[in-house]
């Protein structure tokens, strides 16, 4: 669905590339997670996908068509994106903000979507915010605002969902509910690309993890392939223990005290 092929991105006056020859695919029917420490290039890749940051080299394509050949409306019909941050200039009722997701599918002179529109109602329900439909966006908590933004992306529809740190500000229950939703959307056939700092949650839900370090791919594969002591300690520069999540059997990371014992146990 989405392919990053030897992508190189360098910000003006930067001595080194923010992203350096990064390649990976985001297929339909799978949740692909990009992880890594601060400054590793995760959000830069999303900015490049949104064409907010130009490529110095390489290519991003959608089903074999180079991103530069897709007009923005065609892109928005196929790929919904929840960026890391967003601020509204004018407050709106939640349902009306979610309805903005339908804009790429309307003709310029079409009637604005109604609250009863099935796609809007379904998005509100799936994001768990149906009860907030009439609340103004400037009266939301940080966690509520995150879920409203996800709902707008769900209303937008398409074949792919791209999310940059979508569970920021969410409590444990809502964070888990969001990851469950993203995994379910992948099982239903969507291509889901998720950027996150939460390695343990990602390891529970992702089909593929792409670990970035210094703008390069340090490791990629299944969570078991990536969540290894020798890889993560080098990338995060901190002593770690990798064990098994007792609930689902996925690899789980446990940071150690800096002066505590360092006896990493390999996954059996």
ROKOL-563547 format. One line per field, with one value per residue (C-alpha): x, y, z; residue in three letters. Coordinates in steps of 0.001 Angstrom, whole numbers, always signed. Example, Ala and Ser with C-alpha at 12.3 -4.5 7.8 and 13.67 -1.06 7.14 Angstrom:
<pts>
c1 = c(+12300 +13670)
c2 = c(-4500 -1060)
c3 = c(+7800 +7140)
residu = c(ALA SER)
</pts>
This chain:
<pts>
c1 = c(+0 +2486 +6172 +9149 +12067 +15539 +14003 +16443 +15315 +17602 +16419 +17923 +21364 +21420 +24799 +23301 +20152 +17139 +16182 +18888 +18034 +14981 +13010 +9960 +6455 +3055 +809 -2933 -4231 -1385 -377 +3107 +4680 +7609 +9421 +12646 +14058 +13403 +14950 +15260 +13181 +9768 +7636 +9823 +8662 +5032 +5745 +7271 +4201 +2075 +4449 +5288 +8969 +10631 +12673 +16352 +16462 +14402 +10678 +7402 +4706 +1112 +305 +3238 +2366 +4919 +3535 +4474 +2065 -944 -2970 -3822 -7527 -6836 -4360 -6911 -9527 -7182 -5131 -6313 -3659 -3696 -669 +1159 -461 -3204 -4999 -8358 -8695 -12462 -14199 -16791 -19235 -17434 -19708 -19115 -15353 -15539 -17666 -14716 -13197 -15778 -14590 -12270 -15218 -17593 -17719 -16974 -20654 -22054 -24156 -22204 -22553 -25345 -24952 -27013 -24518 -23725 -19957 -19891 -22004 -19833 -16626 -17955 -18934 -15682 -13564 -15706 -16831 -20513 -21399 -19240 -20942 -22523 -19653 -17506 -13951 -12595 -14264 -12413 -9623 -6359 -7319 -10797 -9319 -7005 -9936 -11938 -9043 -8940 -12704 -12282 -9722 -12113 -14890 -12486 -12173 -9923 -7532 -4878 -4715 -1537 -1165 +1652 +1624 -2187 -2468 -791 -2755 -4860 -5298 -4627 -8163 -8524 -4992 -5709 -9046 -7304 -4681 -7432 -9244 -6130 -5436 -9065 -8937 -5823 -7566 -10445 -8027 -6722 -3059 -2263 +962 +1516 +4293 +4661 +7046 +5194 +7265 +5425 +2022 +3383 +4875 +1431 -392 +1982 +2586 +5807 +8054 +10519 +13081 +14783 +18012 +19795 +17589 +18374 +16631 +18318 +16051 +12834 +10647 +8271 +8194 +10311 +12893 +13161 +12632 +16058 +18393 +21450 +19482 +17471 +20275 +22430 +19629 +18239 +21574 +20043 +20209 +17145 +15553 +13431 +10881 +7527 +4201 +2312 -1041 -339 +3198 +4595 +8110 +8096 +10728 +11671 +14112 +16579 +17916 +21079 +23098 +21127 +22052 +22321 +21470 +19340 +17496 +16962 +13486 +13117)
c2 = c(+0 +2651 +2150 +4130 +3406 +4645 +7882 +10667 +13883 +16689 +19886 +23202 +23929 +20548 +18829 +15339 +13858 +13537 +10394 +8503 +5805 +4420 +1679 -296 -1195 -616 -3363 -3720 -5962 -5266 -2842 -1470 +471 +2877 +3262 +4812 +7424 +11147 +12660 +9361 +10515 +8995 +12133 +13384 +10404 +11362 +14966 +13705 +11536 +14672 +16542 +19057 +18150 +17520 +14422 +14788 +11260 +8120 +7795 +7413 +5657 +4518 +1283 +1872 +5489 +8033 +10408 +13403 +12180 +11992 +15162 +15992 +15239 +11786 +11163 +12214 +9883 +6939 +7785 +9376 +10915 +11867 +14138 +14569 +17889 +20137 +23233 +24598 +28323 +28224 +25775 +23437 +20876 +17534 +15899 +18779 +18512 +14753 +15489 +17447 +14053 +13587 +16679 +14853 +12742 +15668 +17711 +21434 +22356 +19418 +19625 +19431 +16070 +15850 +14653 +11576 +10565 +6894 +7301 +10074 +8132 +5042 +7042 +8595 +5150 +3394 +6109 +5889 +9510 +9296 +10914 +13929 +14606 +17907 +19197 +22023 +21160 +23891 +22152 +18851 +17416 +16496 +12833 +13573 +15781 +12953 +10568 +13173 +13545 +9779 +9819 +12403 +10125 +7186 +9257 +10122 +6431 +5167 +2250 +3401 +5055 +6852 +7897 +9863 +9320 +8983 +7927 +10992 +12190 +9007 +7037 +3290 +2201 +4582 +3889 +165 +775 +2780 +87 -2542 -395 +56 -3684 -4415 -1992 -3790 -7149 -5691 -4986 -1446 -542 +962 +2898 +3871 +5984 +5443 +5599 +2801 -229 -2669 -1761 -1818 -5271 -6512 -5296 -4705 -7150 -5371 -2996 -598 +713 +3977 +5293 +8400 +8527 +4968 +1626 -114 -3174 -4273 -7335 -8952 -7655 -10665 -9750 -6133 -6354 -7746 -6563 -6192 -4010 -1847 -1153 +220 +2363 +3713 +3770 +2374 -1020 -3097 -6441 -8207 -10671 -12045 -10259 -12704 -11766 -12353 -13730 -10759 -9512 -6814 -4269 -3454 -553 -1271 +1141 +2715 +1407 -1765 -5256 -5807 -9379 -9300 -12536 -13584 -14500 -18275)
c3 = c(+0 +1218 +449 +1719 -621 +412 +1702 +2570 +4301 +5401 +7058 +5879 +7362 +9116 +9141 +8813 +7344 +9638 +7709 +5851 +3300 +5130 +3409 +4565 +3401 +4989 +3571 +3783 +6512 +8925 +11657 +10991 +13866 +13659 +16968 +18215 +20580 +20329 +17230 +15390 +12405 +13160 +12808 +9952 +7897 +8536 +7558 +4321 +3659 +4091 +1747 +4468 +4197 +805 +29 -777 -2125 -2496 -3040 -1180 -3175 -2786 -4599 -6909 -7736 -6598 -3989 -6133 -8830 -6477 -6045 -2458 -2797 -4248 -1426 +1220 -233 +237 +3325 +6574 +8811 +12489 +12936 +16229 +17071 +15768 +16999 +15860 +15294 +15722 +18086 +16612 +17942 +18036 +15462 +13043 +13454 +12797 +9715 +8261 +7541 +4780 +2902 +436 -697 -1349 -4527 -4034 -4363 -2408 +719 +3970 +5762 +8303 +11854 +10981 +8260 +8893 +8473 +11068 +13546 +13065 +13577 +16789 +18050 +17138 +18758 +21903 +21810 +20840 +24172 +23256 +19919 +20998 +23105 +21711 +20820 +23116 +26084 +25634 +27736 +26018 +25896 +24557 +21847 +20770 +20391 +18465 +16008 +15548 +14915 +12163 +10484 +10767 +9166 +6356 +5560 +2791 +2597 +5043 +8447 +9536 +13182 +14820 +18614 +18667 +22322 +23838 +26902 +27039 +30247 +30307 +29416 +26476 +25279 +25218 +23494 +20763 +20146 +20040 +17464 +15300 +15357 +14454 +11508 +10260 +10547 +8536 +5699 +6260 +6079 +9501 +10092 +13722 +15226 +18958 +21921 +23717 +22784 +25041 +23623 +20096 +20708 +21783 +18687 +15765 +12954 +12011 +13962 +12341 +14839 +13861 +15328 +14106 +11021 +9956 +10340 +13269 +13112 +11421 +11590 +14034 +17626 +18634 +15985 +17159 +20929 +21748 +24500 +22266 +19843 +22236 +24709 +21920 +20520 +23810 +25670 +28836 +30582 +29797 +30448 +27850 +29138 +28029 +28517 +30771 +29231 +25542 +25336 +23420 +24214 +26904 +27836 +31434 +31996 +34782 +37395 +36055 +39016 +39462 +38332 +34604 +33823 +30666 +30106 +26482 +25363 +25496)
residu = c(UNK UNK UNK UNK UNK UNK UNK UNK UNK UNK UNK UNK UNK UNK UNK UNK UNK UNK UNK UNK UNK UNK UNK UNK UNK UNK UNK UNK UNK UNK UNK UNK UNK UNK UNK UNK UNK UNK UNK UNK UNK UNK UNK UNK UNK UNK UNK UNK UNK UNK UNK UNK UNK UNK UNK UNK UNK UNK UNK UNK UNK UNK UNK UNK UNK UNK UNK UNK UNK UNK UNK UNK UNK UNK UNK UNK UNK UNK UNK UNK UNK UNK UNK UNK UNK UNK UNK UNK UNK UNK UNK UNK UNK UNK UNK UNK UNK UNK UNK UNK UNK UNK UNK UNK UNK UNK UNK UNK UNK UNK UNK UNK UNK UNK UNK UNK UNK UNK UNK UNK UNK UNK UNK UNK UNK UNK UNK UNK UNK UNK UNK UNK UNK UNK UNK UNK UNK UNK UNK UNK UNK UNK UNK UNK UNK UNK UNK UNK UNK UNK UNK UNK UNK UNK UNK UNK UNK UNK UNK UNK UNK UNK UNK UNK UNK UNK UNK UNK UNK UNK UNK UNK UNK UNK UNK UNK UNK UNK UNK UNK UNK UNK UNK UNK UNK UNK UNK UNK UNK UNK UNK UNK UNK UNK UNK UNK UNK UNK UNK UNK UNK UNK UNK UNK UNK UNK UNK UNK UNK UNK UNK UNK UNK UNK UNK UNK UNK UNK UNK UNK UNK UNK UNK UNK UNK UNK UNK UNK UNK UNK UNK UNK UNK UNK UNK UNK UNK UNK UNK UNK UNK UNK UNK UNK UNK UNK UNK UNK UNK UNK UNK UNK UNK UNK UNK UNK UNK UNK UNK UNK UNK UNK UNK UNK UNK UNK UNK UNK)
</pts>
